[in-house]
Amino acid sequence: MIHVLSTSLLAGALAVDDRSSVRLMISQPICAGLLTGFALGDPGGGFLAGALIQVMFLGVIPVRGMPMPDLALGGVAASALYVLALRSINGDPGEKGLVLFLSLVSALVVALVGRALHRFWEGRSYVLTERAVRCVDAGRFRLASALHFSSVGVHFAIGFAVVGVAVLAGVPAIGGIARAVSGKWCEPLGSLP
């Protein structure tokens, strides 16, 4: 349970980095994966999963407002699912590829859900934005800052909740699929003539 909490907190913090005006770029999947790996005690596995998510979207340019998946959440989810699902099946080397594939597919779903929730919030947050602008015009800077930070808090909550649910549901599902399919869907390369 501590692993779910730590990855959820990290996802929330990286969602804030991705959506705020500071943008330190640590929310990129390669960095998010490495940070998740450090949090879970397997920086190599976290880096691998995060780097693969990053490579999938290297050439994507959001032209004409094309919606991009929430890659910060995808990087954390891919790394957490990969590392924790491998632990749940005791790290069987024959199942690493399948666990990595399932983790990446699950992380893409997480990234799409994160983006959909963010778009939903964007469509309703204009009320806070307009009020903050009116507060700035009236010289009420503290209230304007409070409204801005409440919006940032929503980004944190979305990242926290989406990754928390994904890790809680995804690790047992990926582990179960890997155990059920292990040795049945293909033979290891070492056994080929």
C-alpha positions, 0 to 999 in steps of 0.5 A: 500500500505504501508503494501505491501512495508514493507513486500517487503522490509523485504522479500528483506532483508531476501533474502539477509540474506538467500543468503549471506555469513553472514546467521544470520538465521533470514530468516527461515520461523518461524523468517520471519513470526514473523518479518512480523507479527510485521511489519503488527501489528499481530505478532501472526498471522505472527508467526502462518503462518511462523511456519506452513511453517517451520514445512512443511520443518523440515525434508527436507534435500537437498541431492545431490544438491536437489533444496529447495524452497526459504523458506525466501520468503515463510515465509514472503508471508504466513504471509503477505497473512494470516494477510492482507487477514484476515483484508480484510474480517474483520477477520471472525472467520469462515474463518480463517482456509480457509484463512490460507490454501490459504495463505500457498498454495500461499506461497509455490508457491511464494517459488518455484518462488523465487527459480526458479528466484534465479537459473536463476540468478545463471546460469548467475552470473558466469560472475560477479564472474569470474570478481570479482576473477580476480579483487582480484587477481589483488589487486582491492578489491574495484571493487571486493566488488562492484561486490559482492554487486551488486550480493547481490542487485539482491537477494534483488530485487528478494525477493522484487519483488516476495513478492510484486507481491504475496501480491498485487495479493494474498490478494484480491484473497484469500479474494474473495475466502474466501467470496465466499466459506464462509458457503458453503463448510462446517459447523462449528464444533460448529453446529455439534451434 
